[in-house]
Amino acid sequence: MSNTASTRAVGVGRVLIVVYAILALAATARSVYQIIRSFDEAPVAYTLSALAGVVYILATIALIKRGDAWYRVAWATIVFEFVGVLAVGTLSVAVPALFAHASVWSYYGMGYVFIPLVLPVLGMLWLYRRRPSRAV
C-alpha cells in the first residue's frame, strides 16, 4: 500500500468525497421512494436512479478507503458513472419517451444541476493526481 493512497481524503479530496456522499444519499433516497411509490410508471428511469445511487455509494467508500485495490475500485466506479451519465444523457435527449420520468443521469444530470456530469470528471482528475507511486 502506498502513502499516496492514504492521502486522498484531504483538502479538495475531502470536498469531493462529501459531494459524492451527498449525491449517493440523494440518488438512493429518491430512487427508493420512486420505486416504492410508482415503479410501474417509469421502471427504466427509477432502476437507473437506483443504480446511480449504488455507484455513488461505492465510489464514496472507495475514495475514503486506503490501498491500491480501493484506488482501482474508485477508478472503475467513477468511469462507470461517467459512461452512464453520457449514455443515459444521450438516450434521454435522443429518445425522450424512455425517460418520461427523470433519472439521476437523464439529460446529463440536469435535475441535479449537472453535478452528475461534472463530478466524475473532477473525480478522475483527482484520482490521476493522487495515483499511487510505483517507485520501489
Helices and strands as residue ranges (DSSP letters): G 4-7, H 12-38, G 39-41, H 43-64, H 68-94, G 96-99, G 106-112, H 115-129
